[in-house]
Amino acid sequence: MCGIVGYIGERRAVPVLLKGLKKLEYRGYDSAGIAVFEHDALKVVKCKGRLDALKEKVAGETLDGKVGIGHTRWATHGEPNDVNSHPHISNSGRIAVVHNGIIENYIKLKEFLQSRGYKFVSDTDTEVIAHLVDYHYKGDLKETVMKAVSELEGSYAIGVICSDCPDMLVAARKDSPLIVGLGRGENFIASDIPAILEYTRDIYILEDKEVVVLKKDEAKVFSIYGKEIKKEVFHVDWDVDAAEKSGYEHFMMKEICEEPRILRDTISPRINDGKIVLDGVKLEQEYVESIDRIHIVACGTAYHAGVVGKYLIERLARIPVEVDVASEFRYRDPLISKRDLVIIISQSGETIDTLFALRESKERGARVLSIVNVVGSSIARESDDVLYTWAGPEIAVASTKAYNAQLAVLYLLALDLACKRGKLDDSQAERIAEQLMNLPSAIEKVLENREAIQRFSSEHYNAKSIFFIGRGLDYALSMESSLKLKEISYIHSEAYAGGELKHGTIALIEEGTLVVCHLTQDDLMEKMISNIREVKARGAVVLAVTQQRNAEVEKVADVVIKIPDVDPLVAPVVAITPMQLFAYYMAVQKGCDVDKPRNLAKSVTVE
């Protein structure tokens, strides 16, 4: 969850580190810190709070060193405070370490190191790494790091510098993402590409149990057993502007407004004359016909996309589908056979629970297809097949455009499976494909008319509890709508299937309670209107989201947000955008930090 960055070259390291951390702050913002070589010694500056606090502290220092490491923290072990901030320093003062991940055997290692005289000052698991490297150090930093990481259990991406080796930076990874940026006369490490994109577009993507040794004019990669590994250079071809706000007040609003373009980029290349063409994925008809069951595994927003995927695949392709939260999947001893297809969904491609679910599935013999946004991510590399969402970098912690892109890919996949199993004829498939192609223009119309959502939010941002209800595909939509609101506004909200109101939930409805109702499914319209009447009878204020054609809804709801008249099958892709806007405006009205909500980070790379 944390972000790390490192630099070695001819520039002053501090500005590079601070710029890199700014691009990584979405990964954690409980604290931040840097360590640089200064006059043959390590100088550490760190503090609790956002990166701006670190910048203020650094401003009072004269730091001209050209080698350094930096860290922005999402707290796991130890409360957010100055002492628990990274980098961590060995007792000798010669070793500095930054770390993303969780060391599971840190207590055992800590006890061992304490028995050897090492004093611990923090409550973190990371401090054991600094002392462990120091304990093993005999003059060769590369060999020392290899020895140290071989004793670590858990996940890690680490950057290490040593005062005895001022011309070297060593890094290693296991289960936590880490890239190497290759410059001219300078090299970098980072948790994510945007941190170094200003300086280079050529990178190495480190694999598990790989160690990289950086000098200003070389970058060599080794296995933890010492064998040198020749890496392919990955060239980043997206624009650095994609990771900037481009005049928007918040990344979240920018990313919502990018949804029409993202959907075009994701959908259009994959529909050719009404036929689905899944780039790089070879789901042969014989294989598709042999599938017994599909398992969709994901976390958070991606899980909600998976719930929509279940509806689509079962309805169109008639294949049984189970949807699992990744953190529970491997612990329930899932029934998976070689005739099952596992679909993994992850925006970052690094979500640790999802990655472990992927590995569990492959061990049990299943074929794994992943839907990810980040090219070269761990999940993408380890899957049998990959469908990229082409959403570009998503910086705001609350996912918006990436979710829409995930839905788009799931629609394409469901349509492809249905055609190969003979459940749709050409005309039916072409009609659905045309609906998908029209989605970007439908969302553009939603964005053009967002003032009504903003006005409603300004009137209700003080709500203490909000309920979202829907049926069928609208229930999945309600789940994601509720999550968006919780994530960034800190308002308690829950999503319920409309038919479950009578089974306890309606007891929570009282005078003035805000209820958001989704009504995009024609065959369930009357039942949902009945649900509105039920909550209205108990004093609820109802905001409804429905297509333009559904005039009946206006007779029962207090406020109606209209989306264009789209087919009910594809309506969830369009109807989520006003709910993303609703969450955004509610958070803005409350004065919340929209892009960096408290206690959350963008990429969950620890269990």
C-alpha positions in Angstrom: 0.0 0.0 0.0 2.9 2.3 0.6 4.9 4.1 -2.1 8.6 4.0 -2.5 11.0 5.8 -4.8 14.8 5.8 -5.2 17.3 7.8 -7.3 21.0 7.6 -8.2 22.6 9.9 -10.7 24.0 13.4 -11.2 20.9 15.5 -10.1 20.2 16.5 -6.6 18.3 13.6 -5.2 15.8 15.5 -3.0 13.7 17.2 -5.7 13.5 13.9 -7.6 12.4 12.0 -4.6 9.8 14.6 -3.6 8.3 14.8 -7.1 8.2 11.0 -7.2 6.5 10.8 -3.8 3.9 13.3 -4.9 3.0 11.0 -7.8 2.8 8.1 -5.4 0.9 9.8 -2.5 -2.3 8.0 -3.6 -0.6 4.8 -2.2 -0.5 6.1 1.3 -0.4 9.4 3.1 0.0 8.7 6.8 3.6 9.8 6.8 6.5 10.5 4.4 10.3 10.5 4.5 13.6 10.5 2.6 17.1 9.4 3.2 20.0 10.8 1.1 23.8 10.6 1.1 25.2 13.8 2.5 29.0 14.2 3.1 29.6 10.4 3.2 26.8 9.9 5.7 23.1 9.2 5.6 20.7 12.0 6.3 17.1 11.1 7.1 14.2 13.5 7.2 10.7 12.1 7.9 7.5 13.1 9.6 3.9 12.2 10.2 1.2 13.5 7.8 1.0 14.4 4.2 3.9 15.0 1.8 3.5 18.8 2.3 4.6 18.4 5.9 7.8 16.6 4.7 8.4 19.4 2.1 8.3 22.0 4.8 10.7 20.0 7.0 13.1 19.4 4.1 13.0 23.1 3.2 15.0 23.8 6.4 17.7 21.4 5.4 20.7 21.8 3.0 20.6 18.5 1.1 22.7 18.2 -2.0 23.2 14.4 -2.2 22.8 12.6 -5.5 21.7 9.3 -4.1 18.5 8.7 -2.0 15.4 6.8 -1.2 11.9 8.0 -0.3 8.6 6.7 1.1 5.0 7.6 1.6 3.3 5.4 4.1 -0.1 3.7 4.6 0.2 2.4 8.1 0.0 -1.4 8.8 2.3 -2.1 11.8 2.5 0.8 14.1 0.4 4.0 14.4 1.1 6.9 12.0 3.8 9.0 13.8 7.3 10.4 13.2 9.1 7.4 14.7 7.2 4.8 12.6 7.7 6.8 9.4 10.1 5.4 6.8 13.1 5.4 6.0 14.3 3.2 8.9 17.9 3.3 9.9 20.1 0.6 11.5 21.6 1.2 14.9 25.0 1.7 13.2 23.5 4.5 11.1 25.0 3.0 7.9 21.9 1.3 6.5 18.6 3.0 5.4 15.6 1.1 4.2 12.2 1.9 2.7 9.6 -0.9 2.4 6.2 -1.6 1.0 4.6 -4.8 2.2 4.2 -6.8 5.4 6.9 -9.0 7.0 5.0 -11.9 8.6 7.9 -13.2 10.6 9.1 -9.9 11.9 8.5 -10.8 15.6 10.8 -13.8 15.3 13.4 -11.8 13.5 13.1 -8.9 16.0 13.6 -11.3 18.9 16.7 -12.7 17.2 18.2 -9.3 16.5 17.4 -8.1 20.0 19.4 -11.0 21.3 22.3 -9.8 19.2 22.1 -6.3 20.8 20.0 -4.4 18.3 17.7 -1.7 19.8 14.4 -1.1 18.2 12.8 2.4 18.3 9.6 1.9 16.2 6.6 -0.4 16.2 7.0 -1.3 12.5 7.8 -4.6 10.8 10.2 -2.7 8.5 12.7 -1.8 11.1 13.8 -5.4 11.3 14.9 -5.2 7.6 17.3 -2.3 8.4 18.8 -4.2 11.3 18.9 -7.5 9.5 20.8 -6.0 6.6 23.2 -4.4 9.0 23.7 -7.7 10.8 24.6 -9.5 7.7 26.7 -6.7 6.1 30.3 -7.7 5.4 31.2 -5.2 2.7 29.1 -6.4 -0.2 25.7 -4.7 -0.2 24.2 -6.8 -3.0 25.1 -10.1 -1.3 23.9 -8.7 2.0 20.4 -7.8 0.7 20.1 -11.2 -1.0 20.9 -12.9 2.3 18.5 -10.7 4.2 15.5 -11.1 1.9 16.0 -14.8 1.9 15.1 -14.8 5.6 12.0 -12.6 5.2 8.5 -14.2 5.1 5.7 -12.1 3.6 5.6 -9.4 1.0 8.1 -6.7 0.3 9.4 -4.1 -2.1 12.5 -2.5 -0.6 15.1 0.1 -1.4 18.4 0.0 0.5 21.3 2.4 0.7 24.5 2.1 2.7 26.9 4.8 3.8 29.8 2.5 2.9 28.5 2.3 -0.7 27.7 5.8 -1.8 27.6 4.8 -5.5 25.0 2.1 -5.2 21.3 1.6 -4.5 19.9 -2.0 -4.1 16.3 -3.0 -4.3 14.3 -6.2 -4.2 10.7 -7.4 -4.5 8.3 -10.2 -3.6 4.5 -9.8 -4.0 4.7 -6.0 -3.9 5.2 -4.0 -7.1 8.5 -2.4 -8.0 9.9 -1.0 -11.3 13.3 0.2 -12.4 13.6 3.4 -14.4 16.5 3.5 -16.9 17.9 6.9 -17.6 21.1 8.3 -19.1 23.6 8.7 -16.3 20.9 8.1 -13.8 18.5 5.3 -12.7 15.4 5.0 -10.5 13.2 2.7 -8.5 9.5 3.3 -7.9 6.3 1.5 -6.9 4.5 2.8 -10.0 5.4 4.3 -13.3 4.0 7.9 -12.9 6.7 8.5 -10.2 9.5 8.4 -12.8 7.8 9.2 -16.0 9.1 12.8 -16.1 12.6 11.4 -16.3 12.4 8.2 -18.4 10.0 6.0 -20.4 12.2 2.9 -20.3 11.7 0.6 -17.4 12.4 -2.9 -16.1 9.5 -4.6 -14.3 10.9 -6.6 -11.5 9.5 -10.1 -10.8 9.2 -11.8 -7.5 12.5 -12.7 -5.8 14.6 -10.4 -8.0 17.2 -8.0 -6.8 18.4 -4.9 -8.7 21.7 -3.2 -8.2 21.7 0.4 -9.4 24.6 2.7 -10.1 24.3 5.9 -12.0 25.4 4.3 -15.3 24.1 0.7 -15.0 21.2 -1.4 -13.7 21.8 -5.1 -13.2 19.1 -7.6 -12.1 19.8 -10.8 -10.2 17.8 -13.6 -8.7 18.1 -13.8 -4.9 20.5 -16.6 -5.5 22.9 -14.4 -7.3 22.3 -15.3 -11.0 22.2 -12.3 -13.3 19.0 -12.0 -15.2 18.7 -10.2 -18.6 15.5 -8.1 -18.5 13.5 -6.8 -21.4 13.0 -3.0 -21.5 9.4 -2.0 -21.3 8.7 1.3 -23.0 5.9 3.4 -21.6 4.0 5.0 -24.5 1.2 6.9 -22.6 1.5 10.6 -22.1 2.7 12.1 -18.7 -0.3 14.5 -18.9 -2.5 11.5 -18.3 -1.3 11.4 -14.7 -1.9 15.2 -14.2 -5.1 17.0 -13.2 -5.2 19.0 -16.5 -7.1 22.0 -14.9 -9.6 19.9 -12.9 -9.8 20.6 -9.2 -9.6 16.9 -8.4 -8.3 13.8 -10.1 -11.6 12.1 -9.4 -13.6 14.6 -11.5 -11.1 14.5 -14.3 -11.3 10.7 -14.3 -15.1 10.7 -14.4 -15.0 13.1 -17.3 -12.6 10.8 -19.1 -15.1 7.9 -19.1 -16.5 8.4 -22.6 -13.1 8.4 -24.1 -12.0 5.4 -22.0 -15.0 3.4 -23.1 -14.3 4.2 -26.8 -10.7 3.1 -26.4 -11.8 -0.1 -24.6 -14.7 -1.1 -26.8 -14.2 0.2 -30.3 -11.1 -1.8 -31.3 -12.7 -5.0 -30.0 -15.8 -4.8 -32.2 -15.3 -5.5 -35.9 -18.4 -5.6 -38.1 -20.5 -6.5 -35.1 -18.2 -9.4 -34.1 -16.2 -9.4 -30.9 -12.4 -9.6 -31.2 -10.6 -10.1 -27.9 -7.1 -9.0 -28.6 -4.5 -11.6 -27.5 -7.1 -13.9 -25.9 -7.6 -17.3 -27.5 -10.8 -18.6 -26.1 -11.4 -21.3 -28.7 -14.9 -22.4 -29.3 -14.2 -25.9 -28.3 -12.7 -24.7 -25.0 -15.6 -22.3 -24.3 -18.1 -25.1 -24.9 -16.3 -27.3 -22.4 -16.4 -24.7 -19.5 -18.4 -26.1 -16.6 -18.3 -23.0 -14.4 -16.8 -19.6 -14.1 -15.4 -18.0 -11.0 -15.0 -14.2 -10.8 -12.6 -13.1 -8.1 -11.9 -9.5 -7.2 -11.9 -6.9 -4.3 -13.8 -3.7 -3.7 -15.0 -1.9 -6.8 -13.7 -4.6 -9.0 -15.8 -7.1 -7.1 -18.9 -5.1 -7.9 -17.9 -5.2 -11.6 -17.7 -8.9 -11.1 -21.3 -9.1 -9.8 -22.4 -7.4 -13.0 -20.3 -9.8 -14.9 -22.1 -12.7 -13.3 -25.5 -11.4 -14.4 -24.2 -10.9 -17.9 -22.5 -14.2 -18.4 -25.3 -16.2 -17.0 -27.9 -14.3 -18.9 -26.1 -14.3 -22.3 -23.8 -17.3 -22.3 -25.8 -19.5 -19.8 -22.7 -20.6 -17.9 -22.9 -20.8 -14.1 -20.9 -18.1 -12.4 -19.7 -17.6 -8.8 -18.4 -14.3 -7.6 -15.9 -14.2 -4.7 -14.2 -11.6 -2.6 -10.6 -12.3 -3.2 -9.6 -12.1 0.4 -12.1 -15.0 1.2 -11.6 -17.1 -1.9 -8.5 -19.1 -1.1 -9.5 -19.6 2.6 -12.8 -21.4 1.8 -11.1 -24.3 -0.1 -13.0 -23.4 -3.3 -14.2 -26.2 -5.6 -12.2 -25.6 -8.8 -11.6 -28.1 -11.6 -9.7 -28.0 -14.8 -12.9 -27.4 -16.7 -13.4 -24.1 -14.8 -12.4 -20.6 -16.0 -11.3 -18.1 -13.3 -11.7 -14.4 -14.2 -9.5 -12.1 -12.1 -10.4 -8.4 -12.0 -7.9 -5.8 -10.7 -7.3 -2.2 -11.7 -3.7 -2.1 -10.5 -2.9 -5.8 -11.3 -1.1 -5.8 -8.0 -3.9 -6.3 -5.4 -2.3 -8.9 -3.1 -5.4 -10.9 -2.2 -6.4 -11.1 -5.8 -2.9 -12.1 -6.9 -2.9 -14.9 -4.3 -6.4 -16.1 -5.5 -4.9 -16.2 -9.0 -2.1 -18.4 -7.9 -4.4 -20.7 -5.9 -6.6 -21.1 -9.0 -3.6 -22.0 -11.2 -2.4 -24.5 -8.7 -5.8 -26.2 -8.9 -5.5 -26.5 -12.6 -7.9 -23.8 -13.7 -7.4 -21.5 -16.7 -7.1 -17.9 -15.5 -8.1 -14.8 -17.5 -7.4 -11.4 -16.0 -9.0 -8.1 -16.6 -6.5 -5.4 -15.6 -5.5 -1.8 -16.4 -1.8 -1.9 -15.8 0.3 -3.5 -18.5 3.1 -5.6 -17.1 1.6 -5.9 -13.7 2.0 -9.1 -11.6 -1.5 -10.3 -12.3 -1.2 -9.6 -16.0 2.1 -11.5 -16.2 0.9 -14.5 -14.3 -2.4 -15.0 -16.0 -3.0 -17.4 -19.0 -4.9 -14.6 -20.8 -5.2 -10.9 -20.3 -7.8 -8.3 -21.3 -6.6 -4.8 -20.7 -9.1 -2.0 -19.9 -7.0 0.8 -21.4 -8.2 3.3 -18.8 -4.8 5.0 -18.4 -3.5 6.0 -15.0 -6.2 6.4 -12.3 -4.8 8.5 -9.5 -7.9 9.2 -7.3 -8.2 6.5 -4.7 -11.9 6.0 -5.4 -12.1 4.1 -8.8 -14.4 5.6 -11.4 -13.2 5.3 -15.0 -11.5 2.0 -14.3 -14.7 0.5 -13.1 -16.6 1.6 -16.3 -13.8 0.1 -18.3 -14.0 -3.2 -16.4 -17.7 -3.3 -17.1 -17.1 -2.7 -20.8 -14.6 -5.6 -20.9 -17.0 -7.9 -19.1 -19.8 -7.1 -21.6 -17.4 -7.9 -24.5 -16.3 -11.1 -22.8 -19.9 -12.2 -22.0 -20.9 -11.5 -25.6 -18.0 -13.5 -27.0 -18.7 -16.5 -24.7 -22.4 -16.4 -25.7 -21.7 -16.4 -29.4 -19.2 -19.3 -29.1 -21.7 -21.3 -27.1 -24.4 -20.6 -29.7 -26.7 -18.8 -27.3 -26.9 -15.7 -29.5 -27.4 -15.5 -33.2 -25.6 -12.9 -35.4 -28.4 -10.3 -35.3 -28.7 -10.5 -31.5 -25.0 -10.1 -31.0 -24.8 -7.2 -33.4 -27.7 -5.4 -31.6 -25.9 -5.7 -28.2 -22.6 -4.7 -29.8 -24.3 -1.6 -31.2 -25.6 -0.8 -27.7 -22.0 -1.0 -26.4 -20.7 1.3 -29.1 -23.3 3.9 -28.1 -22.3 3.9 -24.4 -19.7 6.8 -24.7 -22.2 9.2 -26.1 -24.8 8.3 -23.5 -22.3 9.1 -20.7 -21.4 12.3 -22.4 -25.0 13.4 -22.1 -25.0 12.5 -18.3 -21.9 14.7 -17.9 -23.5 17.6 -19.7 -26.4 17.6 -17.2 -24.6 17.1 -13.9 -25.9 20.4 -12.3 -29.0 18.6 -11.0 -26.8 16.1 -9.1 -24.6 18.9 -7.7 -27.7 20.8 -6.6 -29.2 17.8 -4.9 -25.9 17.0 -3.2 -25.7 20.6 -1.8 -29.1 20.0 -0.1 -28.4 16.6 1.4 -24.6 16.5 2.2 -25.4 16.5 5.9 -27.2 13.2 5.7 -26.1 10.7 8.4 -27.1 7.5 6.7 -28.1 6.8 3.1 -29.6 3.6 1.6 -29.2 2.4 -2.0 -31.7 -0.1 -3.4 -32.1 -1.9 -6.7 -33.1 -5.2 -8.2 -31.2 -7.4 -10.7 -28.4 -5.5 -12.4 -29.5 -2.4 -10.4 -28.6 -4.2 -7.2 -25.0 -4.5 -8.4 -25.2 -0.8 -9.3 -26.4 0.0 -5.8 -23.5 -1.8 -4.2 -20.9 0.2 -6.2 -22.9 3.5 -5.6 -22.9 2.9 -1.9 -19.2 2.1 -1.8 -18.3 5.3 -3.7 -20.2 7.4 -1.2 -18.6 5.7 1.8 -15.1 5.9 0.4 -14.9 9.7 -0.1 -17.7 11.3 2.0 -17.5 9.2 5.1 -21.3 9.0 5.2 -22.7 5.7 6.4 -24.5 3.9 3.5 -25.7 0.5 2.7 -26.9 -1.2 -0.5 -29.8 -3.6 -0.4 -31.7 -5.7 -2.9 -35.2 -4.1 -3.2 -36.9 -7.4 -2.3 -35.0 -7.5 1.0 -36.5 -4.3 2.4 -39.2 -6.3 4.2 -36.6 -8.6 5.8 -35.4 -6.1 8.3 -33.9 -3.2 6.4 -37.1 -1.2 6.3 -36.9 -0.9 10.1 -34.1 1.6 9.6 -36.2 4.0 7.4 -37.5 7.0 9.3 -38.6 10.5 8.6 -36.0 12.2 6.4 -33.9 9.1 5.6 -32.4 9.5 2.2 -32.9 6.5 -0.1 -31.4 6.2 -3.6 -33.3 4.0 -5.9 -32.1 2.6 -9.2 -34.7 1.8 -11.8 -33.1 0.9 -15.1 -34.5 -2.7 -15.5 -37.8 -2.6 -17.4 -39.0 -6.0 -16.2 -38.5 -5.0 -12.5 -39.8 -1.4 -12.8 -43.2 -2.0 -11.1 -41.6 -3.9 -8.2 -39.1 -1.0 -7.7 -41.9 1.6 -7.8 -43.6 -0.4 -5.1 -40.4 -0.3 -3.1 -40.3 3.5 -3.4 -43.9 3.7 -2.1 -42.9 1.5 0.8 -40.0 3.8 1.9 -42.0 6.9 1.2 -44.8 5.7 3.4 -42.2 5.7 6.3 -40.9 9.2 5.6 -38.0 8.6 3.3 -36.7 11.2 0.8 -36.2 9.3 -2.5 -33.6 10.1 -5.2 -34.3 7.9 -8.3 -32.0 7.1 -11.2 -33.8 5.9 -14.4 -34.0 6.3 -18.2 -35.7 9.3 -19.8 -38.6 7.1 -20.9 -39.7 6.1 -17.4 -42.1 8.9 -16.7 -43.9 6.9 -14.0 -41.0 7.2 -11.7 -41.4 11.0 -11.4 -44.8 10.4 -9.8 -43.4 8.6 -6.8 -39.8 9.8 -6.3 -38.9 13.2 -4.8 -36.1 13.8 -7.3 -35.3 11.9 -10.5 -31.9 11.8 -12.2 -32.5 10.9 -15.9 -30.0 9.0 -18.0 -30.5 8.5 -21.8 -32.8 5.8 -23.0 -30.4 2.8 -23.2 -31.2 -0.9 -23.2 -31.6 -2.2 -19.7 -28.8 -4.7 -20.3 -26.2 -2.0 -20.7 -27.8 0.6 -18.3 -25.4 -0.1 -15.4 -22.5 1.3 -17.4 -24.4 4.6 -17.8 -26.2 4.8 -14.5 -23.0 4.5 -12.4 -21.7 7.9 -13.7 -24.4 10.0 -11.9 -23.7 8.0 -8.7 -20.0 8.7 -9.0 -20.8 12.4 -9.4 -23.2 12.2 -6.5 -20.5 10.8 -4.2 -18.0 13.4 -5.5 -20.3 16.4 -4.9 -21.3 15.1 -1.5 -17.6 14.9 -0.5 -16.8 18.3 -1.9 -19.7 19.9 0.1 -18.5 18.2 3.3 -14.9 19.5 2.7 -13.5 16.0 2.4 -10.2 15.1 0.7 -11.8 13.7 -2.5 -8.7 12.2 -4.1 -7.1 10.9 -0.9 -9.8 9.7 1.5 -8.7 8.9 5.1 -7.4 5.4 5.8 -7.5 4.3 2.2 -4.9 3.7 -0.5 -5.2 3.1 -4.2 -3.4 -0.2 -4.5 -3.8 -2.7 -1.7 -0.6 -4.7 -1.9 -0.7 -6.1 1.7 -3.1 -8.6 3.2 
